Amino acid sequence: MGPQIVRRLLISLPALVGVLFLCFCLLQVVPNDPALIIAGPDAKAETVAAIREELGLDRPIPVQFIEYIGRVARGDLGRSIISNKEVIEELADTVGPTVELMLGAMLMAVPIGLLLGTLAAVRRGSLLDRAIMAISVAGVSMPVFFIGLILIQYVGYHWDLLPFVGRNGPVWGGGLSSLMLPALTLGSVLIGPIARITRTAVLEVLGADFVRTARAKGLRESVVIIDHALRNALIPVVTLIGLQAAFLLGGAVVTETMFSWPGVGRLAVGAIISSDFPTAQGAIMVLAIAFLMINLIVDVLYVYLDPRVQRS
């Protein structure tokens, strides 16, 4: 397993550099000029030109990117143009809330999706199966912002059950209530796909010979379904969860903006709008690394669930 992880990390490095270069180029076409933001709207052209030269914005884009990669390799992500704080400090303050939001959404969505998909497979063709599939289709069809607006309107505002603005601190420090609505919003779009793929995978495994053998041995039906059918059906489910978890990074940007959640996604949106290039680049790098790490975790789970992957 160790060599596979090292090989996967080596393969991920060019992808990370490519993402950073693409985002670096896209940020260059933003109409706002960071030098003008620093100097102020009434600054003279000479002052703006001097600031551009000091920041290195007058150099060609490939040269700027190479210098940026060199600084990143040294652990220097630059200083925020707006707050004048080190970018790494701002990221340190926002990574924790984003990790909380992602874990909260996954911990809510994955067990529910697996349970619903397994129940639908076991009760195939029944009213319960049709109801679960209808709920799954509805969940897949509704975008994150729509679900968030519904929850804010009713659960947060009308019924006043949960807070829906900001973060009241970490989960262990009394912030669980403020996490529930954002996590429910982000995780709700994941339940439907997991339930559908779980149902399909479990149905395929239930007809296998080893499942019939397990039943012939007199094992309880719950043991047959959980230990034999569900575990062997988890390979495609894990694949989907990994892809959807990466998709959640994009949904986290919308969710954090809607709920004023102080995470990396909200920081990236604010930095792009204000042309704070160093902060935007740092936030995008963190999101790209998170995407690659999620894929690495999926590969490791493959080996755990199916030892044939390790031998191949």
N, C-alpha and C positions, 0 to 999 in steps of 0.2 A: 504493500500500500504506500510505503514511504516514497519509493521511486516514482510512482504514479503522481503523487502530490507534487513532487519537485518538477516533474515534466509538465504538469498542468500549469504550475506557476510560471515556468519559463515560456510556455506558449502564451500565457496571459499578458506578459510584459509588452509585446508588440501591439496587442489590442489596446492596452491602456494608453500607450504612447499615441496610437492613431486617434483614439477618442479625444485625448487632450489636444492634439494638433487640429482636429476638426473644430472643436469648440473654441480653440484659440483663434482660428481664422474667422469663425462666425462672429465672435465678439468684436472683431476689428471693423465690421460693417455697421455696428450700432451707431446711429447718427450723432449721439452725444459725444463730446470730446472730454476725456478725463482731465486733461490739462486745463481746459476752460472751466470745468467744475471746481478744480482746486483754486484757480486764480480768481474766479468770480466773474459775473457777466460784464462788469465794467472794466476788466483788466485790459491793458494795452496788448497789442499783438506781439510786441517784443517779450513781454512777460510770459505770455502763453507759449511762445516758441522756446523760451528758456526752460520752462517746466517740462515741455515735451522732450527736450534734449536731455534733461536730468532724469526723466523716467525712461528714456530709451525709446520713446514712441516714434521718433523720427527715423529709426533704423528699419531696414526691410523686415517683413514678417518672418521669414525663415531665421534670420539672425535673432530677432526677439524671442522666437520659440526655443532656439537652442540655448540661449541665455536663461530662459525660464526653466527648461528641463535641468540645466546645471544647478540652478538655485534650489529646485525641488529635491534633487539628489542630495543636497547638503542640508535639507530640512528647513529651508527658507522659503516660505510661501509668500513673502512680501508683507506689505502693510496696507491696511484698508484706506482707500482714498477718502471715504466719508467719515469714519470714526477715528481714523489715525491709530487704530489698534493693530497689533499683529494678527494676520489672518488666521494663524494657527490657534490663537487664543479664542477668536470668534468661533472657529470650527469646534474647538473643544467644548464650548458652551452649548452647541447645537447638536452635536453627534448623539449625546445621551438621550435627549427627547425624541429624536428620530428613531433610535434603536428601540426605545420604549414603545413608540407607536407601531413600528413594524412587528415587534414581538407580540404586542397585544392583539394586533389584527390576525397574526398567524395562529396564536394560541386559541383564538376564538373560532377562526374559520376552519382550520384543518380538522379538529375533532368532530365538529358539527358536519362538515362535508363528508368525512369518512363514515360517520354514523348513518347519515341520510342515504348515501350511496349504497352501503351494505344492506340497510333495511329494504331499499327499493329492489335490490337484486334478490334477496331472500323471498320477498313477497311479489315477485314478478307478475305483472298483469293485474294486480289487485288495485283497489281504490287508493291505497296508501302509496303504491308505486306511482300511479298517475299524478297524485297530489304532489309528491316529492319532485317529480320531473317538471311539473308546471311551475313550482316554486323555483327550481333551478333555472329554467328558461327565463323567468321573470328577473331573477338575480343577474343573469348574464346580460340581459337586454338593458338594464338601467345603468346609466353612468354614475360615477362616484359623486359628482356634484349634485345630482338630483337626489340621491339617497341622503346626502349630507344636509341638503336644504330641508327635506322632509323631517329629518330627525331634529334639526335646529328649531323648526317651526313648532313642532308638537311636543317632543320630549323635553327640549330645552326651554322654549319660550312659553307655550300655552300651559303645559302641565308642570313646568318648573321642577322636573325630576333630577336633572343633571346639569352641571355647568357646561357651557358651550363656547366660552371665550377664554383663551389663554391656558396656562398650565399652573397648577397649584403646587408645584414641586415634584420631586421624584415619587414613584409609586410607594416606596417604603416610608416616605415622609408625608403621607396624607394626600398624594396627588392621584390616587386611583379614580376618584370620581370624575376628575377633569379628563382622564384618559379614556373613559368608557365610550363616550360619544364619538370621538375621532377614530378610535380603534374599531368600533362597530361600523362606522361608515366605510372605512378602508377595507375591513375584512368581509363585509357583506358581498362585495363583488367577486370574492374568491370562493364562497360556499358553493355556488351553482356549478362552476366548472369541475370542482373536486368531486361533488356528488355524482355528476354525470359520468366522469371517467371511472370513478370507483364502481359504479353500477355495472358498466360495460366490462371492466376487468374482472370483477368478482363473478359475473355470469359466465365468462369464459373459463375461469378456473373451476367453478362448481361442476362443470361437466367433465373434468379431467379424471383419469384413472386413479390417481393417488387419493383424490377426494372420495371416490367410491370405495376404495380400499379402507380408508379411515373410518367411513361409516360402517363398513362390514365388520370392522374390529369391535364395534359397539361403543365407540367414543360418543360423548355427548355432542349434540348438534352445535352448541355454542363453541365447543373446542374445535370442532371441524371447521366452522366458519371463521373463527378468529385465528387459530394457530395454523391452519392449513390453507384455507381459501384466501383470506384477507392478506396474509403475509406474502404469499406468492403472487398476489395481484397488485402489490405495491410498487413494482418497477415503473409501469406507466404513470401511476399516481404521483410518485416522487418526481418524475420528469415534469409533469404538469405543475406540481407545486413549485418546483424550482423556476420554471418559466414565469408562473404567475407571481412568485415572490419578487422576481426582477421587475415585473410589470408594476408591482405595488410601489416601487420606488418612484415611478411617474405619478401614480395616484397619490403618493404621500405629499408631493408638491402641491397638488390641488387641495388635499385635506388639510395640510398645515396652513395654507393660505385662508381657507374658509373658517377654520377654528382658531386662527391667530396662534397656532402652535409653534413655539420657538425652535423649529428644527432646521435641518440643513436645506430642505426644499424651499422653505419660506425665505431663508437667508439668500439662497441662490436667486430667487425671483426678485427680491429687493435689490440685490447687487446688480443684476442685469438691467433693471429699470433705471437705476441711478448711475449706470456706467462705472461701477466700482469693479474694474477688471480683476485686480488681484483676488478679491473676495469671491467673485463669480467663478474664476478659474479654480480656486481652492475647493469651493463647494462642488463643482462639477467633477473634480478629481475624486473627492470622497464618494460621490454617488457612483462613479465608474468603478472604483475599487470595491464598493459594496456589491455591485452587479457581478463582478468577477469572483468575489468570495462566495456568493450564493451558488454560482455554477460549480465552484470547487467543492462546496459542501454536498451538492447533488451527486457529484462524481464519487465522493467518499461513501455516501449512502448506497450507491449502486453496488460497490464492493461488499458492503455489509449485508445487503439484502440478497445478493446473488454472487456467491464466490466464484462462479464461472467467469465473471468480468475480470477478476484478479488474475486468473490463469491464462486469459486470452491475450 
